[in-house]
Structures are given as C-alpha cells and as structure tokens.
Amino acid sequence: MRFKNKYLLISASSIAMAIAVTGCGSASNGVNNDSGSNQGGSSSKVSIGFVEVTESSPYYVELKDAIAAQAKKYGYTISYADAENDVSTENSDIMDMLTKGVKVIIVDAVNPQGIAPAVTSAKKENVPVIAVDRPVSVPVTTFVGRDNQHMGELIGNYTKNTLLKNQNNKDIYEIQGSAGDLVMMARRSGFDSAFSNDHSVTIDHSSYDDYVRSQAITSLTDYLAQPRPDLSVVYAHNDDMGLGAYQVLQQQGLKNVDIVSIDGMMQTIKDIMDGTQYKATCLNDPAYQGTVAVEAANRIVTGKSVPKTIDVGTQLITQQNAKKYYNPSLAFASYTPPIKW
C-alpha cells in the first residue's frame, strides 16, 4: 500500500484544538433492564447532564432525542448543552452542570483530551462521567460506543476482497473526519490496515473534513480537478460525507467509482439496497447509544456497577443484507444487541 498525503492539510491551530466531530424503532429493545417498576428511576429530582459536541448533523439529533426519551422513562430530568464544536465551551458546560447538582454527566467529547479539566472537577465532586459515541483519553466511569477500529476493518476488508478483487484500477480516496479525533484515527487505521501488505493499492487521504457533507463535497471536487483514471473507491469516515461524495461522482459522471462509509444512515442503506455504486456501510445506531448511555447512568444512580467499556455493536451492510435493515421511518438503521452488564 502506498499513501499520498499531499492532500492532508493540517494547520498548527487545528492540531492544537483537535476538534472532533463524528460521526450515525425502539432503541431500547436490546437493553436488558432489571430495575423493576418505573425502571429504577428514583424521582424527577434526579438530574442527568448531557453535553453534546454539536447538533450539526442528524446523527447528533438522534443521539440527543434518545437520551431525552430514556431519561423521561426513568423520571429523570436532563440538563442539556450544545458545545458547538468548541472544547472550551464543552468544559464550561460541564462545570455549569456540576454547579446545578447533576448526579451523572454524559458527554460526547469535542476533543479526547480537552475535557480533562472538567472531568477532573467532576471527579472531585464525586459525579460520574459517561463518555458516549467517541472514546476519550482521560479516565471516566464508562465509555458507551462502538469499536471504530473494527468498523474500519470491516469496510476495508470488504473493499479489498470484494470491490477491488478483480480490478486493475486500485486507487482509493479516503475522506477523513476531524483532526485529533480518536474515532477518525480508528476508522482510518482500521481501513488502511486491510491494505498494509498490498503494494498495488494507493490511498490518498483528504484534508480533515469534520464529518460534514459540504466539506466532503468540496474535498472530493478539488481532488477530481486533476484526472484520476485509477480511482476505484471512495471511503468516507461517515455516511453524511459519503453521500456528499456520491453526489459529486454522479455530477461528474464517474459511475465506475464505488463508495463505502460508516454509520448506517437510512438513505445510504436504500442506495446500497437499490444496487447503486454505494456499496457498503457499518451500523452505528445513535439512538441505541443514547439509550444505553442512560441505562448506564441509571445503574450508577441506583448503586449498580457498570463496565469500563460498553460496546453497543455493529454490523457490515452490503446489498446482500441491506433489505433486512431498511426502514424508511428511521434516519439510521436500528441495531440493538443485548448488553452484557
């Protein structure tokens, strides 16, 4: 495998801030609940804090709504804040929640290390912290999310063994998430590892496009400003960017370039099911993540233990199984495996 990083544009400020955004039926179906009547919630006086990285995509809206719904089920109130992709704001939001007396804080971190000041303060106040969606580099009570390295490997191996198996053209354009984001790093390294011993494959990495569709459109458009006769696959770190890439390829008439990504957005699954050049995604149900995060919070509030990591699972989606997960009433495919507490 050969890497070309001339498109990897990193400013000193972006490294310093390392802003991270990811990215996406009944979300509680797979949760083994043993809390009794009213599901173990003590009263509406119990408040749970939730600080979200951003509301800039449907993924985060679904995550927020699921957390609110599950908290209501238990009779808990939610103290909510949108950090708007700013790590300083996120720290301030967490500190503010501590002054409000929340019992547990759930956080989707802007930066894996940047929340350290607030987490340290929470620890001093004996307030447990649950990281959701993206892992962090500081000690927290538990992390609720998925193995993004594994997701990248699933997509990478499918690309290698199916999409490129009989191809002469083996260039890949990889549209990356956010600088410094552990999810981005895991999805990149997992995918790239599939080609570590294949010197016939070249992977061009994009600039950091923050999991935003419009930025992915610009990135791929700029990349295609030069002829790319060997381009065979576009891999995006989330479906929203993948759908942007799909738009660009259609506009430029590049119908022989396949697309793969991660998140399980319903539009992506429909495109896969319909046999378009969109070939694969991995399930990353945000609603289930939110539900399980509140389940973990409830266990903590009611004196039960939780594991350090709660993996809510994933599944590779291709044309062979896309129909099984297609539900037009949902924004993201539902995937709710039982949780082993």
C-alpha positions as CSV (number, residue, x, y, z in Angstrom):
1,M,0.0,0.0,0.0
2,R,1.2,3.5,-0.9
3,F,0.0,6.6,0.8
4,K,-0.2,10.0,-0.7
5,N,-0.6,12.7,1.9
6,K,-0.3,15.9,-0.3
7,Y,-4.0,16.4,0.4
8,L,-3.6,16.2,4.1
9,L,-3.8,19.8,5.1
10,I,-3.2,20.4,8.9
11,S,-2.7,23.8,10.4
12,A,-1.0,24.4,13.7
13,S,-4.2,25.6,15.2
14,S,-6.2,22.6,14.1
15,I,-3.7,20.3,15.8
16,A,-3.8,22.4,19.0
17,M,-7.5,22.4,19.2
18,A,-8.0,18.9,17.7
19,I,-11.7,19.4,17.2
20,A,-13.5,16.2,16.9
21,V,-17.0,15.5,15.4
22,T,-18.3,12.3,14.2
23,G,-19.9,10.8,13.3
24,C,-24.8,7.8,12.8
25,G,-37.8,1.7,16.0
26,S,-37.5,1.4,19.7
27,A,-33.9,2.0,20.7
28,S,-34.2,0.1,24.0
29,N,-35.1,-3.3,22.6
30,G,-31.7,-4.8,23.2
31,V,-31.2,-3.5,26.7
32,N,-31.5,-6.0,29.5
33,N,-33.3,-3.9,32.1
34,D,-33.6,-5.3,35.7
35,S,-34.6,-2.2,37.6
36,G,-38.2,-3.0,38.5
37,S,-41.2,-0.7,38.4
38,N,-40.6,2.8,36.9
39,Q,-37.4,1.1,35.6
40,G,-35.5,2.1,38.7
41,G,-35.6,5.9,38.4
42,S,-35.9,7.4,41.8
43,S,-37.6,10.7,41.1
44,S,-37.7,13.7,38.8
45,K,-35.4,15.4,41.3
46,V,-32.5,13.3,39.8
47,S,-30.9,15.3,37.0
48,I,-28.5,13.9,34.4
49,G,-26.3,16.3,32.5
50,F,-25.7,15.7,28.7
51,V,-23.1,17.8,26.9
52,E,-23.2,17.2,23.1
53,V,-20.4,18.1,20.7
54,T,-22.8,19.7,18.2
55,E,-26.3,19.5,16.7
56,S,-24.9,20.0,13.1
57,S,-26.0,16.6,11.8
58,P,-28.9,14.2,12.1
59,Y,-26.7,11.8,14.0
60,Y,-26.4,14.1,16.9
61,V,-30.0,15.0,16.9
62,E,-30.9,11.3,17.2
63,L,-28.5,10.8,20.0
64,K,-29.9,13.7,21.9
65,D,-33.5,12.7,21.4
66,A,-32.8,9.1,22.5
67,I,-31.1,10.3,25.7
68,A,-34.0,12.6,26.5
69,A,-36.6,9.8,25.8
70,Q,-34.9,7.3,28.0
71,A,-34.3,9.8,30.8
72,K,-38.0,10.6,30.8
73,K,-38.8,6.9,31.0
74,Y,-37.0,6.8,34.3
75,G,-38.4,10.1,35.6
76,Y,-35.0,11.8,35.4
77,T,-34.6,15.4,34.1
78,I,-31.9,16.3,31.6
79,S,-29.7,19.3,31.8
80,Y,-28.6,19.7,28.2
81,A,-25.9,21.8,26.4
82,D,-24.6,22.0,22.9
83,A,-20.8,22.7,22.9
84,E,-21.0,23.8,19.2
85,N,-17.7,22.1,18.4
86,D,-15.8,24.2,20.9
87,V,-13.8,22.4,23.6
88,S,-13.7,25.4,25.9
89,T,-17.4,25.7,25.7
90,E,-17.8,22.0,26.5
91,N,-15.6,22.3,29.6
92,S,-17.7,25.3,30.7
93,D,-20.9,23.5,30.1
94,I,-19.8,20.6,32.3
95,M,-18.6,22.9,35.0
96,D,-22.0,24.6,34.9
97,M,-23.8,21.3,35.3
98,L,-21.7,20.5,38.3
99,T,-22.9,23.7,40.0
100,K,-26.5,22.6,39.2
101,G,-26.1,19.4,41.1
102,V,-26.4,16.8,38.4
103,K,-25.9,13.2,39.5
104,V,-24.2,11.9,36.4
105,I,-22.7,13.6,33.3
106,I,-22.9,12.1,29.8
107,V,-20.6,13.8,27.4
108,D,-19.9,13.4,23.6
109,A,-16.4,14.9,23.7
110,V,-15.3,17.6,21.3
111,N,-11.7,16.6,22.0
112,P,-10.5,13.3,23.6
113,Q,-8.1,15.1,25.9
114,G,-9.6,18.5,26.0
115,I,-12.3,17.7,28.5
116,A,-9.7,16.7,31.2
117,P,-10.2,19.9,33.3
118,A,-14.0,19.3,33.6
119,V,-13.6,15.6,34.2
120,T,-11.1,16.3,37.0
121,S,-13.6,18.7,38.6
122,A,-16.4,16.1,38.3
123,K,-14.2,13.5,40.0
124,K,-13.6,15.9,42.9
125,E,-17.4,16.4,43.2
126,N,-17.9,12.6,43.0
127,V,-20.0,13.0,39.9
128,P,-19.6,10.0,37.5
129,V,-18.8,10.8,33.8
130,I,-20.0,8.7,30.9
131,A,-18.4,9.2,27.6
132,V,-20.8,8.4,24.7
133,D,-20.2,8.0,21.0
134,R,-16.5,8.8,21.0
135,P,-13.8,7.5,23.4
136,V,-11.7,9.9,25.4
137,S,-8.1,9.9,26.6
138,V,-8.9,10.7,30.2
139,P,-10.3,8.4,32.9
140,V,-14.1,8.3,33.0
141,T,-16.6,5.9,34.7
142,T,-17.5,4.2,31.4
143,F,-17.5,4.6,27.7
144,V,-20.6,3.7,25.7
145,G,-19.9,3.3,22.0
146,R,-18.5,1.1,19.2
147,D,-15.2,-0.3,18.2
148,N,-14.4,2.1,15.4
149,Q,-11.1,0.2,14.6
150,H,-13.2,-2.9,13.9
151,M,-15.7,-0.9,11.8
152,G,-12.9,0.4,9.6
153,E,-11.5,-3.1,9.3
154,L,-14.9,-4.4,8.2
155,I,-15.2,-1.8,5.5
156,G,-11.5,-2.2,4.5
157,N,-11.7,-6.0,4.1
158,Y,-14.9,-5.7,2.1
159,T,-13.3,-3.2,-0.2
160,K,-10.2,-5.3,-0.7
161,N,-11.8,-8.7,-1.1
162,T,-14.9,-7.7,-3.0
163,L,-14.7,-4.3,-4.7
164,L,-11.0,-4.5,-5.7
165,K,-10.7,-8.2,-6.1
166,N,-10.8,-8.2,-9.9
167,Q,-10.0,-4.5,-10.5
168,N,-7.0,-3.2,-12.4
169,N,-7.5,0.3,-11.0
170,K,-6.9,0.3,-7.3
171,D,-6.6,3.9,-6.1
172,I,-8.7,4.9,-3.1
173,Y,-9.7,8.4,-1.9
174,E,-10.3,8.4,1.9
175,I,-12.4,11.3,3.2
176,Q,-11.4,11.8,6.8
177,G,-13.2,13.1,9.9
178,S,-11.8,15.5,12.3
179,A,-8.2,16.2,13.3
180,G,-7.2,14.6,16.6
181,D,-10.4,12.7,16.9
182,L,-9.9,9.1,18.2
183,V,-12.9,7.9,16.0
184,M,-11.2,9.3,12.9
185,M,-7.9,7.7,13.8
186,A,-9.5,4.3,14.4
187,R,-11.7,4.4,11.3
188,R,-8.6,5.3,9.2
189,S,-6.2,2.8,10.8
190,G,-8.7,0.0,10.7
191,F,-9.5,0.6,7.0
192,D,-5.9,1.2,5.9
193,S,-4.7,-2.0,7.8
194,A,-6.6,-4.1,5.2
195,F,-4.1,-2.9,2.6
196,S,-0.9,-2.9,4.6
197,N,0.7,-5.7,2.5
198,D,-0.9,-4.8,-0.8
199,H,1.5,-2.5,-2.7
200,S,-0.8,-2.3,-5.7
201,V,-3.2,-0.1,-3.8
202,T,-2.7,3.7,-3.3
203,I,-4.7,5.5,-0.7
204,D,-5.0,9.3,-0.9
205,H,-6.1,10.9,2.3
206,S,-8.2,14.0,2.2
207,S,-7.9,17.0,4.4
208,Y,-9.9,16.8,7.7
209,D,-13.5,17.3,6.7
210,D,-15.1,17.2,10.2
211,Y,-17.7,14.6,9.2
212,V,-19.6,17.4,7.3
213,R,-21.2,16.7,3.9
214,S,-20.5,20.1,2.4
215,Q,-16.8,19.8,3.3
216,A,-16.6,16.4,1.7
217,I,-18.1,17.7,-1.4
218,T,-15.5,20.4,-1.7
219,S,-12.7,18.0,-0.8
220,L,-13.6,15.4,-3.5
221,T,-14.4,18.1,-6.1
222,D,-10.9,19.6,-5.5
223,Y,-9.3,16.1,-5.7
224,L,-11.0,15.4,-9.0
225,A,-9.8,18.7,-10.5
226,Q,-7.0,16.6,-11.8
227,P,-7.6,13.4,-13.9
228,R,-7.9,10.3,-11.7
229,P,-8.0,7.4,-14.1
230,D,-7.1,4.8,-11.5
231,L,-9.6,5.9,-8.9
232,S,-11.8,2.9,-7.9
233,V,-13.2,3.6,-4.4
234,V,-14.1,6.5,-2.2
235,Y,-14.1,5.7,1.5
236,A,-15.7,8.2,3.8
237,H,-15.4,8.2,7.6
238,N,-19.2,8.7,7.9
239,D,-22.2,8.3,5.7
240,D,-23.0,12.0,5.6
241,M,-19.7,12.6,3.8
242,G,-20.2,9.5,1.7
243,L,-23.5,10.9,0.5
244,G,-21.7,14.1,-0.4
245,A,-19.1,12.1,-2.3
246,Y,-21.9,10.2,-4.1
247,Q,-23.4,13.5,-5.3
248,V,-20.0,14.6,-6.7
249,L,-19.4,11.3,-8.5
250,Q,-22.9,11.5,-10.1
251,Q,-22.4,15.1,-11.1
252,Q,-19.1,14.2,-12.8
253,G,-20.4,11.1,-14.4
254,L,-17.9,8.8,-12.6
255,K,-20.3,5.8,-12.4
256,N,-17.5,3.2,-12.0
257,V,-16.2,4.6,-8.7
258,D,-17.7,2.7,-5.7
259,I,-18.4,4.3,-2.3
260,V,-18.1,2.8,1.2
261,S,-18.6,4.5,4.6
262,I,-19.7,4.1,8.2
263,D,-22.9,5.0,10.1
264,G,-25.9,3.2,8.7
265,M,-27.9,6.2,7.6
266,M,-31.2,5.0,6.0
267,Q,-30.5,6.9,2.7
268,T,-27.2,5.1,2.4
269,I,-28.9,1.7,3.1
270,K,-31.5,2.4,0.4
271,D,-28.8,3.3,-2.1
272,I,-27.0,0.1,-1.2
273,M,-30.2,-2.0,-1.4
274,D,-31.0,-0.4,-4.8
275,G,-27.7,-1.6,-6.3
276,T,-26.1,1.8,-6.9
277,Q,-22.4,2.5,-6.7
278,Y,-22.8,3.0,-3.0
279,K,-21.7,-0.5,-1.8
280,A,-21.3,-0.8,2.0
281,T,-21.7,0.9,5.4
282,C,-21.4,-0.2,9.0
283,L,-24.3,0.2,11.5
284,N,-23.7,2.9,14.1
285,D,-27.2,3.5,15.5
286,P,-27.1,6.7,17.5
287,A,-30.4,6.2,19.2
288,Y,-29.2,2.9,20.8
289,Q,-26.0,4.5,22.0
290,G,-28.1,7.2,23.7
291,T,-30.5,4.7,25.2
292,V,-27.6,2.6,26.6
293,A,-25.9,5.6,28.0
294,V,-28.9,6.5,30.1
295,E,-29.2,2.8,31.1
296,A,-25.7,3.1,32.4
297,A,-26.5,6.3,34.2
298,N,-29.5,4.7,35.8
299,R,-27.4,1.8,37.0
300,I,-24.9,4.2,38.6
301,V,-27.7,6.3,40.2
302,T,-29.3,3.1,41.7
303,G,-26.0,1.8,43.1
304,K,-25.2,-0.8,40.4
305,S,-21.8,-1.3,38.7
306,V,-21.0,-0.7,35.1
307,P,-18.1,-2.0,33.0
308,K,-15.4,0.4,31.8
309,T,-16.4,-0.1,28.2
310,I,-19.9,-0.9,26.9
311,D,-19.7,-1.9,23.2
312,V,-23.1,-1.5,21.6
313,G,-22.1,-3.4,18.5
314,T,-22.0,-3.0,14.7
315,Q,-22.7,-4.9,11.5
316,L,-21.4,-4.7,7.9
317,I,-24.2,-3.7,5.5
318,T,-23.9,-4.7,1.8
319,Q,-26.5,-5.4,-0.9
320,Q,-26.9,-8.9,0.5
321,N,-28.4,-7.8,3.8
322,A,-29.4,-4.2,3.3
323,K,-33.1,-5.0,3.0
324,K,-33.1,-6.5,6.5
325,Y,-32.2,-3.1,8.0
326,Y,-34.2,-0.8,5.7
327,N,-36.9,1.1,7.5
328,P,-37.9,4.4,5.8
329,S,-39.4,5.7,9.1
330,L,-35.9,5.8,10.7
331,A,-33.0,8.1,9.9
332,F,-30.5,5.4,10.9
333,A,-30.8,1.7,10.9
334,S,-31.7,0.2,14.2
335,Y,-29.3,-2.3,15.7
336,T,-29.9,-3.3,19.4
337,P,-27.9,-6.3,20.5
338,P,-28.3,-7.2,24.2
339,I,-25.9,-5.5,26.6
340,K,-23.9,-7.6,29.0
341,W,-23.6,-5.6,32.2
